[in-house]
Amino acid sequence: MTELVVRTLPSPSGVQGPGPDTYKGWLFKWTNYLKGYQRRWFVLSNGLLSYYRTQAEMAHTCRGTITLATVHIEVGDTCHFVLTSGGRSYHLKAYSEGECQRWVSALQQAKANATQIMPHSDDSGDEGPLAQPDRALIQGALKTLASKLEDLNTCNELIGKHGAALQRSLSELEDLRAPTDGADKLKTVNERATLFRITSNAMINACQDFVDLAEAHSRRWQRALQYEREQRHHLEETIEQLAKQHDSLERAWRESPSTHNKGAEGTLEGESSEENEDIEFFDAMEDSPAFITVPADDHSQHSNQNVTSGSLSSNWSQDDNDGSGSYLRRGRRCRIPDKPNYSLNLWSIMKNCIGKELSKIPMPVNFNEPLSMLQRLTEDLEYSELLDRAAHCDSSLEQMCLVAAFSVSSYSTTVHRTGKPFNPLLGETYELDRVEEYGYRSICEQISHHPPAAAHHVISQRGWTLWQEITIDSKFRGKYISIMPLGNIHLKFHASGNHYVWSKVTSTVHNIIVGKLWIDQSGDIIIMNHRNKDKCHLKFSPYSYFSRDVPRKVTGVVMDGEGCAHYILSGTWDDKMESAKIIESSHGCGGSEGKQKTVYQTLPPKLMWKKYPLPENAVSMHYFSSLALTLNELEDSMAPTDSRLRPDQRLMEAGLWDEANAEKQRLEERQRLERRKREAQANLALEEGKEAKSHQPLWFEKRTDTETAESSYVYKGGYWEAKDRQDWSHCPAIF
């Protein structure tokens, strides 16, 4: 039994009273005893009662629908009425007796209208003859049901295979006598148990899909088809009337163009005024739980305006920038071939996973995007102008604000990018020379394959150097994958010597097995200036259905070396970041567990960073940004190990996915052979009493930082000199 509480707001809130077409209002839907009542937006229209979480969801997601043609309406006591349909009862309560009566009247009228327009849909089962298009739709539904049934059979086979393999592993574990073999056997058992759990979850989801689909294609669906015929007829009549009106307007325009020109201008002004009235102005984001910001009054704003003059107030001026990103100035490409619409059966991959380690399951390019991980690292430089502006800051605290905005901006390109970048081959490199346009040169190299690790170095003629060594660690949790970049990012400004260090947050890809993929970023970033101990604490709030916070929210505080806060940062990692100068702080109340919140009085916030809009037709180009579109563009004089020359990646970008999959398998098998050769050579060296040689990166070497005492791979030089000489003789042939 589902219980809902209906609370209809007054008409100024957008609620429409009972009418011939639509009745709307806010409802509080009873979900379960844990969540209680949840507010929903209900719409009664065209014989259907639908509900949504918000009004905005009406454009894309319906949470539930009740067909009124077959519903039974029963009025109870104290504003209570019950809707019964398909063996399911919905208990609803209105806010007042008057609202209850209006809802009941609207529902009864909608039921009567829905029954009248479907005369052949009685319960006798003698359905009228269906038109040919409707028969085709039913045949399509039957084929879909057959496909779902085939998926169920496949799941059943997989569960049997995984269960048998798991049982064998458990038996082997019980028969163990040598304790040294226990770790390997236990690892095998855990892997097979994980595969068994994944397949079982897939079986449950496939069963649910089959049941839902079967229910959806019942006899009521044929009644809905009949109703759609009526709607189509009304639409045809409306289009015919519009065509006649259009013809009349054209004739009137030809007869008196000057008069109608003036009238058109007046009409446009009126439409603009009406449009402005509908614009919604939202309040600022809710404050971080750790502190509350209060804007200063007008007097304080004027008297302290000079405090924020300088870098933060003036540096957000993007000369010659139209907002679309300026990576197309020098004739670089602005589009790539559209992404093909290839379907992929997940079961075909799972069949080949029996007995294999999860980390070594070969994945087709269908899950990839035509960029490597090295190119994704380089893509962090899309908003390098933030660092250019930071290099001219006199205040290290203002500089810290811009560095924090840069660290957040690197996530803005990931909001729609659910495709997995290609894992670079060992020794693969990627260069990006943008000295003429933006003053920097970037070089990356894959320094390890298991675990995957890359080293990155950027030198800018505009006063800064950035370097990092990143190792990717991932955890598969069944429904989602957590991607945890390990390692620190270093940034040093040449003039001041300020040395900033921070690490990345955790990225989570949701709905791996079933549903639409989506990405979230969560965790904390601590940016430390090792020269004077200035610090910035950024918090990436994870998405929560129950939270009232703005999605993808980021908040932060910039403090000096003594722990005194000077700036408040706020924004979202997919849109913008702002900073507000703190002019006064005090301790307030209302904190959890008796803790007091700090109340900061600030000047009006200044915009530091704003995301560029995506290029036109980005949805068909893997949601690439303007910079990402140019990353795989071939250039002259590249190293033979450059990611642009990787054949499977180029084939995928061209839309030849079958050929790309074949090439990817060839490269992976070649890499496995090379690894076996290195292991054999290492074993032979050990047998001969010699020191085994491991892979050594070509352009990077391990050093210990004198300021942070951190040991990492840093650029040792030589790449750009080799490019000038075109001497790539020492580069391995990896492709």
VOVO-185818 format. One line per 5 residues: number of its first residue (from 0); their letters; for each residue x, y, z of C-alpha. Coordinates in Angstrom, 1 decimal. Layout:
BEGIN
NUM) a) X Y Z | ...
//
This chain:
BEGIN
0) mtelv) 0.0 0.0 0.0 | 1.3 3.4 -1.0 | 0.2 6.4 1.0 | 0.5 9.9 -0.3 | -0.2 13.2 1.3
5) vrtlp) -1.3 15.9 -1.1 | -0.7 19.5 -0.2 | -1.9 21.9 -2.8 | -0.3 25.3 -2.8 | -2.3 28.5 -3.6
10) spsgv) -2.5 29.7 -7.2 | 0.4 32.2 -7.0 | 2.7 29.2 -6.5 | 1.9 27.8 -9.9 | -1.1 25.6 -9.1
15) qgpgp) -3.9 25.4 -11.5 | -7.4 24.7 -10.5 | -9.6 22.0 -12.1 | -10.1 22.7 -15.7 | -10.6 20.9 -19.0
20) dtykg) -7.0 20.0 -19.5 | -4.6 20.2 -16.6 | -4.6 20.3 -12.8 | -1.3 20.8 -11.0 | 0.0 21.0 -7.4
25) wlfkw) 2.6 20.0 -4.9 | 2.1 16.6 -3.3 | 3.8 14.9 -0.4 | 4.3 11.3 -1.3 | 4.7 8.6 1.3
30) tnylk) 7.6 6.5 0.3 | 8.4 4.3 3.3 | 8.8 4.5 7.0 | 12.5 5.5 6.8 | 12.1 8.4 4.4
35) gyqrr) 8.6 9.4 5.4 | 6.8 12.0 3.2 | 8.5 13.4 0.2 | 7.4 16.4 -1.7 | 6.4 15.8 -5.3
40) wfvls) 4.9 17.9 -8.1 | 1.7 16.2 -9.3 | 0.2 16.9 -12.8 | -3.3 15.7 -13.8 | -3.4 15.8 -17.6
45) nglls) -4.9 13.8 -20.5 | -6.4 11.2 -18.2 | -3.1 10.5 -16.4 | -2.0 11.5 -12.9 | 1.8 11.9 -12.9
50) yyrtq) 4.3 13.0 -10.3 | 7.8 14.4 -10.3 | 10.4 15.3 -7.8 | 10.5 18.9 -9.1 | 8.8 21.0 -11.7
55) aemah) 12.0 20.9 -13.7 | 11.8 17.1 -14.0 | 8.7 17.4 -16.1 | 11.0 17.8 -19.1 | 12.8 14.5 -18.7
60) tcrgt) 11.9 12.2 -15.8 | 8.5 11.0 -14.6 | 8.6 9.2 -11.2 | 5.2 7.5 -11.6 | 1.9 7.6 -13.5
65) itlat) -1.7 6.5 -12.6 | -4.1 5.8 -15.5 | -7.5 7.3 -14.5 | -9.5 5.4 -17.1 | -9.5 2.3 -15.0
70) vhiev) -9.0 3.9 -11.5 | -11.5 3.6 -8.7 | -11.9 6.8 -6.6 | -13.2 6.5 -3.1 | -13.7 9.5 -0.8
75) gdtch) -13.0 8.9 2.9 | -13.0 11.1 6.0 | -11.0 14.2 6.9 | -9.7 15.1 3.4 | -8.9 11.6 2.7
80) fvlts) -9.5 9.8 -0.6 | -8.2 6.6 -2.2 | -7.2 5.8 -5.8 | -7.2 2.0 -6.7 | -5.7 0.9 -10.0
85) ggrsy) -4.3 -2.4 -11.1 | -4.4 -3.9 -7.7 | -2.5 -1.0 -6.1 | -4.0 1.5 -3.8 | -2.9 5.1 -3.4
90) hlkay) -4.0 6.9 -0.2 | -4.0 10.6 -0.6 | -4.8 13.4 1.8 | -5.5 17.0 0.8 | -4.5 20.0 2.9
95) segec) -8.1 21.1 3.4 | -11.6 19.8 2.7 | -12.0 22.4 -0.1 | -8.8 21.3 -1.8 | -9.9 17.7 -1.3
100) qrwvs) -13.1 18.3 -3.1 | -11.4 20.1 -6.0 | -9.0 17.3 -6.4 | -11.7 14.7 -6.4 | -13.8 16.6 -8.8
105) alqqa) -10.9 17.0 -11.2 | -10.0 13.3 -11.0 | -13.6 12.2 -11.6 | -13.9 14.5 -14.6 | -10.6 13.3 -16.0
110) kanat) -11.8 9.7 -15.5 | -15.1 10.4 -17.3 | -13.2 12.0 -20.2 | -10.7 9.2 -20.5 | -13.5 6.6 -20.5
115) qimph) -15.5 8.5 -23.2 | -12.6 8.7 -25.7 | -11.9 4.9 -25.4 | -15.3 3.2 -26.2 | -13.6 -0.1 -27.2
120) sddsg) -11.6 -0.5 -24.1 | -14.1 -2.3 -21.8 | -13.3 -5.2 -19.6 | -14.9 -7.8 -21.8 | -11.7 -8.3 -23.6
125) degpl) -13.2 -7.8 -27.0 | -10.7 -5.3 -28.2 | -11.4 -3.5 -31.5 | -9.2 -4.2 -34.5 | -5.8 -2.5 -34.3
130) aqpdr) -4.4 -0.5 -37.1 | -1.3 -1.7 -39.0 | 1.1 0.7 -37.3 | -0.2 -0.4 -33.8 | 0.3 -4.1 -34.8
135) aliqg) 3.9 -3.3 -35.7 | 4.4 -1.6 -32.3 | 3.0 -4.7 -30.5 | 5.3 -6.9 -32.5 | 8.2 -4.7 -31.5
140) alktl) 7.2 -5.0 -27.9 | 7.1 -8.8 -28.2 | 10.6 -8.8 -29.7 | 11.8 -6.7 -26.8 | 10.3 -9.1 -24.3
145) askle) 12.0 -12.0 -26.2 | 15.3 -10.2 -26.0 | 14.9 -9.6 -22.2 | 14.1 -13.3 -21.8 | 17.3 -14.2 -23.7
150) dlntc) 19.2 -11.9 -21.3 | 17.6 -13.8 -18.4 | 18.7 -17.1 -19.9 | 22.3 -15.8 -20.4 | 22.3 -14.5 -16.8
155) nelig) 21.2 -17.9 -15.6 | 24.0 -19.6 -17.5 | 26.6 -17.1 -16.1 | 25.3 -17.6 -12.5 | 25.8 -21.4 -13.0
160) khgaa) 29.3 -21.0 -14.3 | 30.4 -18.5 -11.7 | 28.8 -20.5 -8.9 | 30.6 -23.7 -10.0 | 33.9 -21.9 -10.3
165) lqrsl) 33.4 -20.4 -6.8 | 32.5 -23.8 -5.4 | 35.7 -25.3 -6.9 | 37.8 -22.5 -5.4 | 36.2 -23.0 -2.0
170) seled) 36.9 -26.7 -2.2 | 40.5 -26.1 -3.1 | 40.9 -23.6 -0.2 | 39.6 -26.2 2.2 | 42.1 -28.8 0.9
175) lrapt) 45.1 -26.5 1.3 | 47.9 -27.8 3.4 | 50.7 -25.5 2.5 | 50.1 -22.1 4.2 | 52.1 -20.3 1.5
180) dgadk) 49.5 -21.0 -1.1 | 46.7 -19.6 1.0 | 47.0 -15.9 -0.1 | 46.8 -16.7 -3.8 | 43.9 -19.1 -3.3
185) lktvn) 42.1 -16.6 -1.1 | 42.6 -13.9 -3.8 | 41.1 -16.2 -6.5 | 38.1 -17.0 -4.2 | 37.5 -13.2 -3.6
190) eratl) 37.7 -12.5 -7.4 | 35.3 -15.3 -8.3 | 32.9 -14.3 -5.5 | 32.9 -10.7 -6.8 | 32.1 -12.0 -10.3
195) frits) 29.3 -14.1 -8.9 | 27.9 -11.1 -7.0 | 28.0 -8.9 -10.1 | 26.2 -11.6 -12.2 | 23.6 -12.1 -9.5
200) namin) 22.9 -8.4 -9.3 | 22.6 -8.3 -13.1 | 20.2 -11.2 -12.9 | 18.0 -9.4 -10.4 | 18.1 -6.3 -12.5
205) acqdf) 17.3 -8.2 -15.7 | 14.3 -9.9 -13.9 | 13.0 -6.6 -12.7 | 13.4 -5.1 -16.3 | 11.4 -8.1 -17.7
210) vdlae) 8.6 -7.8 -15.2 | 8.3 -4.0 -15.6 | 8.3 -4.4 -19.4 | 5.7 -7.1 -19.3 | 3.4 -5.1 -17.1
215) ahsrr) 3.9 -2.0 -19.2 | 2.7 -3.8 -22.3 | -0.6 -5.1 -21.0 | -4.1 -4.4 -22.3 | -4.0 -0.9 -20.9
220) wqral) -1.2 -0.1 -23.3 | -3.6 -0.7 -26.3 | -6.0 1.7 -24.7 | -3.3 4.3 -24.5 | -2.7 3.8 -28.2
225) qyere) -6.3 4.5 -28.9 | -6.0 7.7 -26.9 | -2.9 8.7 -28.8 | -4.9 8.4 -32.0 | -7.3 11.0 -30.7
230) qrhhl) -4.4 13.2 -29.7 | -2.8 12.9 -33.1 | -6.1 13.9 -34.7 | -6.3 17.0 -32.6 | -2.7 17.8 -33.4
235) eetie) -3.4 17.5 -37.2 | -6.3 19.9 -36.8 | -4.1 22.4 -34.9 | -1.4 22.2 -37.6 | -4.0 22.8 -40.3
240) qlakq) -5.2 25.9 -38.4 | -1.7 27.2 -38.0 | -1.0 26.7 -41.7 | -4.1 28.8 -42.5 | -3.0 31.6 -40.1
245) hdsle) 0.5 31.6 -41.6 | -0.9 32.0 -45.1 | -3.1 34.9 -44.0 | -0.2 36.6 -42.3 | 1.9 36.3 -45.4
250) rawre) -0.8 37.8 -47.6 | -1.3 40.7 -45.1 | 2.5 41.3 -45.0 | 2.7 41.6 -48.8 | -0.2 44.0 -48.8
255) spsth) 1.2 46.4 -46.2 | 4.8 45.6 -45.2 | 5.6 49.0 -43.5 | 2.6 49.0 -41.2 | 3.2 45.4 -40.1
260) nkgae) 6.9 46.1 -39.6 | 6.1 48.7 -36.9 | 3.6 46.3 -35.4 | 6.1 43.5 -35.3 | 8.6 45.7 -33.4
265) gtleg) 5.9 46.5 -30.8 | 5.1 42.8 -30.5 | 8.7 41.9 -29.9 | 9.0 44.5 -27.2 | 5.9 43.2 -25.5
270) essee) 7.2 39.6 -25.7 | 10.5 40.7 -24.2 | 8.8 42.3 -21.3 | 6.7 39.2 -20.6 | 9.8 37.1 -20.8
275) nedie) 11.6 39.2 -18.3 | 8.8 38.8 -15.8 | 9.3 35.0 -15.9 | 13.0 35.1 -15.1 | 13.7 33.5 -11.7
280) ffdam) 16.3 34.9 -9.4 | 17.8 32.4 -7.0 | 19.3 32.9 -3.6 | 23.0 32.3 -3.1 | 24.2 28.8 -2.3
285) edspa) 23.8 27.5 1.3 | 26.9 28.0 3.3 | 29.4 25.4 4.2 | 28.6 23.6 7.5 | 31.9 24.8 8.9
290) fitvp) 31.2 28.5 8.6 | 28.7 31.2 7.6 | 29.4 34.2 5.4 | 27.5 37.5 5.9 | 28.0 40.2 3.2
295) addhs) 29.0 43.6 4.7 | 26.6 46.5 4.6 | 26.8 49.3 2.0 | 29.1 51.5 4.2 | 31.5 48.6 4.7
300) qhsnq) 31.5 47.8 1.1 | 32.5 51.3 0.0 | 35.1 51.8 2.8 | 36.8 48.5 2.1 | 36.5 48.3 -1.6
305) nvtsg) 40.2 49.0 -2.1 | 41.0 45.9 -0.1 | 40.1 43.6 -3.0 | 41.4 45.8 -5.8 | 44.2 44.2 -7.6
310) slssn) 44.5 40.7 -8.8 | 41.1 39.3 -7.9 | 39.1 42.3 -9.0 | 40.9 43.0 -12.2 | 42.4 39.8 -13.4
315) wsqdd) 39.1 38.3 -14.5 | 39.2 40.1 -17.8 | 39.5 37.7 -20.7 | 40.9 39.8 -23.5 | 40.0 38.6 -27.0
320) ndgsg) 37.9 35.8 -25.4 | 34.4 35.2 -26.6 | 33.6 32.7 -23.9 | 34.0 29.7 -26.1 | 37.6 29.0 -25.2
325) sylrr) 40.5 30.5 -27.2 | 42.1 27.3 -28.4 | 41.0 27.9 -32.0 | 43.0 31.1 -32.6 | 45.8 29.6 -34.7
330) grrcr) 43.7 27.5 -37.1 | 43.5 24.4 -35.0 | 40.6 22.0 -35.6 | 37.2 22.7 -34.0 | 35.5 19.4 -34.5
335) ipdkp) 36.1 15.6 -34.9 | 34.0 12.9 -36.5 | 30.7 12.2 -34.7 | 30.6 9.4 -32.3 | 29.0 6.3 -33.8
340) nysln) 25.9 4.9 -32.2 | 27.1 1.4 -31.4 | 25.2 -0.8 -29.0 | 27.1 -3.2 -26.7 | 25.8 -6.3 -25.0
345) lwsim) 27.3 -6.4 -21.5 | 26.7 -10.2 -21.3 | 29.1 -10.8 -24.2 | 31.9 -9.3 -22.1 | 31.0 -11.1 -18.9
350) kncig) 31.0 -14.4 -20.7 | 34.8 -14.0 -21.3 | 35.6 -12.9 -17.7 | 35.3 -16.3 -16.0 | 38.6 -17.2 -14.3
355) kelsk) 40.3 -13.8 -15.0 | 41.4 -11.1 -12.7 | 39.2 -8.1 -12.6 | 42.0 -5.7 -13.3 | 43.0 -7.6 -16.5
360) ipmpv) 39.6 -7.9 -18.2 | 40.0 -6.6 -21.8 | 37.4 -3.8 -22.4 | 36.4 -2.8 -26.0 | 36.8 0.8 -27.2
365) nfnep) 33.0 1.2 -26.9 | 33.7 2.3 -23.3 | 36.5 4.6 -24.2 | 36.9 8.1 -25.5 | 39.6 8.8 -28.2
370) lsmlq) 42.1 10.3 -25.8 | 44.7 8.7 -23.6 | 45.2 9.3 -19.9 | 48.3 11.4 -20.7 | 46.1 13.7 -22.8
375) rlted) 43.5 13.9 -20.0 | 46.3 15.0 -17.6 | 47.3 17.7 -20.1 | 43.7 18.8 -20.4 | 44.1 20.2 -16.9
380) leyse) 45.8 23.2 -18.5 | 42.6 24.4 -20.2 | 42.4 27.3 -17.8 | 46.2 28.0 -17.6 | 45.4 31.8 -17.8
385) lldra) 44.5 31.5 -14.1 | 48.1 30.7 -13.3 | 49.3 33.5 -15.7 | 47.3 35.9 -13.6 | 48.4 34.4 -10.4
390) ahcds) 52.1 34.9 -11.4 | 51.5 38.7 -11.3 | 49.8 38.8 -7.9 | 51.7 40.7 -5.2 | 49.8 39.1 -2.4
395) sleqm) 50.4 35.4 -1.8 | 46.9 35.0 -0.4 | 45.3 36.4 -3.6 | 47.7 34.1 -5.5 | 46.4 31.2 -3.4
400) clvaa) 42.8 32.0 -4.4 | 43.7 31.7 -8.1 | 45.6 28.5 -7.6 | 42.6 27.1 -5.8 | 40.4 28.1 -8.7
405) fsvss) 42.8 26.4 -11.1 | 42.7 23.2 -9.1 | 38.9 23.2 -9.3 | 38.7 24.1 -13.0 | 40.5 20.8 -14.0
410) ysttv) 37.3 18.9 -13.1 | 34.9 21.0 -15.2 | 35.6 18.9 -18.3 | 34.5 15.7 -16.5 | 30.9 16.4 -15.8
415) hrtgk) 29.6 14.7 -19.0 | 32.7 12.7 -19.9 | 31.8 9.1 -18.9 | 34.1 7.6 -21.5 | 37.2 5.9 -20.2
420) pfnpl) 40.5 7.3 -21.6 | 42.9 4.8 -23.2 | 45.5 3.3 -20.8 | 48.9 4.5 -22.1 | 51.4 1.9 -23.1
425) lgety) 54.6 1.8 -21.1 | 56.9 4.5 -22.5 | 54.1 6.3 -24.3 | 54.5 10.1 -24.3 | 52.4 13.1 -25.1
430) eldrv) 53.6 16.7 -25.8 | 51.6 19.9 -26.1 | 53.5 22.9 -27.3 | 51.5 26.1 -26.9 | 54.3 28.5 -26.4
435) eeygy) 53.1 30.9 -29.2 | 49.5 31.0 -28.0 | 49.8 30.6 -24.2 | 53.4 30.5 -23.3 | 53.7 26.9 -22.0
440) rsice) 55.1 23.6 -23.1 | 53.9 20.3 -21.6 | 55.4 16.8 -21.7 | 53.9 13.5 -20.2 | 55.3 10.0 -20.1
445) qishh) 53.9 6.7 -18.9 | 56.5 5.5 -16.4 | 54.7 2.4 -15.1 | 52.0 0.1 -16.4 | 51.1 -2.0 -13.3
450) ppaaa) 50.2 0.1 -11.4 | 49.5 2.7 -14.1 | 51.5 5.8 -13.4 | 52.4 8.9 -15.4 | 54.8 11.8 -14.9
455) hhvis) 53.9 15.3 -16.2 | 56.0 18.5 -16.5 | 54.9 22.0 -17.7 | 57.1 25.0 -18.1 | 55.6 28.4 -18.8
460) qrgwt) 57.3 31.6 -20.1 | 54.7 33.5 -18.1 | 56.3 32.8 -14.8 | 55.4 29.3 -13.5 | 56.3 25.6 -13.6
465) lwqei) 54.0 22.7 -12.8 | 54.9 19.0 -12.4 | 53.2 15.9 -11.0 | 53.5 12.2 -10.8 | 50.0 10.5 -10.7
470) tidsk) 49.2 6.8 -10.0 | 45.7 5.7 -10.6 | 44.0 3.4 -8.1 | 40.5 2.2 -8.7 | 38.0 0.2 -6.6
475) frgky) 35.1 -1.6 -8.3 | 32.1 -1.7 -5.9 | 29.5 -3.4 -8.1 | 27.3 -0.4 -8.8 | 30.1 2.2 -9.1
480) isimp) 33.8 2.6 -9.6 | 35.9 4.9 -7.4 | 39.0 6.4 -9.1 | 41.6 7.7 -6.7 | 44.5 9.6 -8.2
485) lgnih) 47.5 9.1 -5.9 | 50.4 11.6 -5.8 | 50.9 15.4 -5.5 | 50.7 18.3 -7.9 | 53.5 20.8 -7.6
490) lkfha) 53.3 24.4 -8.8 | 56.1 27.0 -8.4 | 56.1 30.6 -9.4 | 59.4 31.9 -10.7 | 59.3 35.5 -9.3
495) sgnhy) 58.1 34.9 -5.8 | 59.4 31.3 -5.3 | 56.0 30.3 -3.9 | 55.7 26.5 -4.0 | 52.2 25.1 -3.9
500) vwskv) 51.4 21.4 -3.4 | 48.0 19.7 -3.5 | 46.4 16.3 -4.5 | 43.3 15.4 -6.4 | 40.0 14.3 -5.0
505) tstvh) 38.2 11.0 -5.7 | 36.1 10.6 -8.9 | 33.2 8.2 -8.8 | 31.4 6.7 -11.8 | 27.9 5.6 -10.9
510) niivg) 25.5 3.1 -12.5 | 28.2 0.8 -14.0 | 26.0 -2.2 -14.6 | 22.5 -0.7 -15.0 | 21.3 2.8 -15.7
515) klwid) 22.8 6.0 -17.1 | 26.4 6.7 -16.2 | 27.1 9.8 -14.2 | 30.2 11.2 -12.5 | 30.7 12.9 -9.1
520) qsgdi) 33.7 14.4 -7.4 | 34.1 14.3 -3.6 | 36.7 14.8 -1.0 | 39.0 17.5 0.3 | 41.9 19.3 -1.3
525) iimnh) 44.6 20.9 1.0 | 46.7 23.4 -1.0 | 49.9 24.3 0.9 | 52.4 27.0 0.1 | 55.6 25.5 1.4
530) rnkdk) 57.4 28.9 1.3 | 55.3 30.7 3.9 | 52.8 28.0 5.1 | 49.7 29.7 3.6 | 47.0 27.1 3.2
535) chlkf) 43.7 26.6 1.4 | 41.1 24.0 2.4 | 38.7 23.1 -0.4 | 35.7 20.7 0.2 | 34.0 18.9 -2.7
540) spysy) 30.6 18.0 -1.4 | 29.4 14.6 -2.7 | 26.0 14.5 -4.4 | 23.1 13.5 -2.1 | 19.4 13.2 -3.0
545) fsrdv) 18.5 14.4 0.5 | 20.8 17.4 0.5 | 19.5 20.9 -0.2 | 23.0 22.0 -1.3 | 23.7 23.0 -4.9
550) prkvt) 24.9 19.9 -6.8 | 28.7 19.7 -7.4 | 29.2 22.3 -4.7 | 32.8 23.4 -3.7 | 33.6 25.6 -0.7
555) gvvmd) 36.9 26.7 0.8 | 38.8 29.0 3.1 | 42.2 30.6 2.4 | 44.3 31.1 5.6 | 47.8 32.5 6.2
560) gegca) 50.6 30.7 8.0 | 49.2 31.5 11.4 | 45.7 30.0 10.6 | 43.9 33.3 10.2 | 41.2 33.2 7.4
565) hyils) 41.4 35.9 4.7 | 39.2 34.6 1.9 | 36.1 32.5 1.4 | 35.8 30.5 -1.8 | 32.6 29.1 -3.2
570) gtwdd) 31.2 27.7 -6.4 | 30.7 24.5 -8.3 | 33.4 22.3 -10.0 | 31.5 22.3 -13.3 | 30.7 26.0 -13.6
575) kmesa) 32.5 28.7 -11.7 | 34.4 29.8 -8.5 | 34.2 33.0 -6.6 | 36.2 34.6 -3.8 | 35.1 37.0 -1.1
580) kiies) 37.5 39.0 1.1 | 36.9 38.5 4.9 | 36.7 41.7 6.8 | 35.5 40.4 10.1 | 35.0 37.1 11.8
585) shgcg) 33.1 36.0 15.0 | 31.8 32.9 16.6 | 28.1 32.1 16.3 | 25.9 29.3 17.4 | 24.0 26.4 15.8
590) gsegk) 26.9 24.0 15.2 | 26.4 20.3 15.6 | 27.5 18.5 18.8 | 27.7 21.8 20.6 | 30.4 23.2 18.3
595) qktvy) 30.1 26.9 17.3 | 30.2 28.0 13.7 | 32.5 30.8 12.6 | 30.6 33.7 11.1 | 32.6 35.6 8.5
600) qtlpp) 31.6 39.1 7.3 | 32.8 39.5 3.7 | 32.9 41.9 0.8 | 30.9 41.1 -2.3 | 32.3 38.0 -4.0
605) klmwk) 34.6 38.3 -7.1 | 34.4 35.9 -10.0 | 37.7 34.2 -10.5 | 36.9 31.4 -13.0 | 34.0 30.6 -15.3
610) kyplp) 33.7 27.5 -17.4 | 33.8 28.0 -21.2 | 30.7 26.8 -23.0 | 31.1 23.5 -24.9 | 31.6 23.7 -28.7
615) enavs) 28.6 23.3 -30.9 | 27.5 19.7 -31.3 | 29.7 18.6 -28.4 | 27.2 15.9 -27.5 | 28.2 14.0 -30.7
620) mhyfs) 31.9 14.6 -30.1 | 32.2 12.8 -26.7 | 31.4 16.2 -24.9 | 35.0 17.4 -25.7 | 35.9 20.9 -24.8
625) slalt) 37.6 23.3 -27.3 | 41.0 22.2 -26.0 | 40.2 18.5 -26.0 | 39.2 18.7 -29.7 | 42.8 19.7 -30.5
630) lnele) 44.7 17.3 -28.3 | 44.7 14.4 -30.8 | 45.4 16.6 -33.8 | 48.5 15.4 -35.7 | 51.4 17.8 -35.6
635) dsmap) 54.9 17.9 -37.2 | 58.0 16.6 -35.6 | 56.4 14.5 -32.9 | 58.2 11.7 -31.0 | 57.3 8.2 -32.4
640) tdsrl) 55.9 7.4 -28.9 | 53.4 10.2 -28.9 | 49.7 9.3 -28.1 | 48.6 11.0 -31.3 | 50.2 8.1 -33.2
645) rpdqr) 48.5 5.3 -31.3 | 46.6 3.4 -34.1 | 43.6 2.1 -32.1 | 43.0 5.6 -30.7 | 43.1 7.2 -34.1
650) lmeag) 40.8 4.5 -35.6 | 38.3 5.1 -32.8 | 38.3 8.9 -33.4 | 37.6 8.2 -37.1 | 34.5 6.1 -36.1
655) lwdea) 36.1 2.7 -37.1 | 35.4 1.0 -33.8 | 35.6 -2.6 -35.0 | 39.1 -2.0 -36.5 | 40.0 0.0 -33.4
660) naekq) 39.1 -3.0 -31.2 | 41.2 -5.4 -33.3 | 44.2 -2.9 -33.1 | 43.7 -2.5 -29.4 | 44.0 -6.3 -28.8
665) rleer) 47.1 -6.4 -31.0 | 48.8 -3.6 -28.9 | 47.8 -5.1 -25.6 | 49.1 -8.6 -26.6 | 52.4 -7.0 -27.8
670) qrler) 52.7 -5.2 -24.4 | 52.2 -8.5 -22.6 | 54.9 -10.1 -24.6 | 57.3 -7.3 -23.8 | 56.5 -7.5 -20.1
675) rkrea) 57.3 -11.3 -20.2 | 60.6 -10.6 -21.9 | 61.6 -8.1 -19.2 | 60.5 -10.5 -16.4 | 62.5 -13.3 -18.0
680) qanla) 65.6 -11.1 -18.3 | 65.2 -10.0 -14.7 | 65.0 -13.7 -13.5 | 68.0 -14.6 -15.6 | 70.0 -11.7 -14.0
685) leegk) 69.0 -12.8 -10.5 | 70.2 -16.4 -11.3 | 73.5 -15.0 -12.5 | 73.8 -12.9 -9.3 | 73.4 -9.7 -11.2
690) eaksh) 71.2 -6.8 -10.4 | 67.8 -7.0 -12.2 | 67.2 -4.0 -14.4 | 63.7 -2.5 -14.3 | 62.1 -0.1 -16.8
695) qplwf) 63.6 3.3 -16.7 | 61.6 6.3 -18.1 | 63.2 8.1 -21.0 | 62.5 11.8 -20.0 | 62.0 11.6 -16.2
700) ekrtd) 64.0 10.5 -13.3 | 63.4 10.0 -9.6 | 64.5 12.9 -7.3 | 63.7 14.1 -3.7 | 62.3 17.6 -3.4
705) tetae) 64.3 19.8 -1.1 | 61.3 21.7 0.2 | 58.8 18.9 0.7 | 61.1 15.9 1.1 | 58.9 14.1 -1.4
710) ssyvy) 60.5 11.5 -3.8 | 58.9 11.5 -7.2 | 59.7 11.4 -10.9 | 60.6 14.8 -12.3 | 61.6 16.0 -15.8
715) kggyw) 65.3 15.5 -16.4 | 65.4 17.5 -19.7 | 66.3 16.6 -23.2 | 62.9 16.1 -24.9 | 62.6 19.5 -26.6
720) eakdr) 66.2 19.5 -27.6 | 65.7 16.1 -29.2 | 62.7 17.4 -31.0 | 64.7 20.4 -32.3 | 67.4 17.9 -33.6
725) qdwsh) 64.7 15.4 -34.8 | 66.8 12.7 -33.0 | 64.4 10.0 -31.8 | 66.8 7.1 -32.2 | 66.6 6.3 -28.4
730) cpaif) 62.8 6.1 -28.4 | 61.3 2.5 -28.3 | 58.9 1.2 -30.9 | 55.8 0.7 -28.9 | 53.1 1.0 -31.5
//
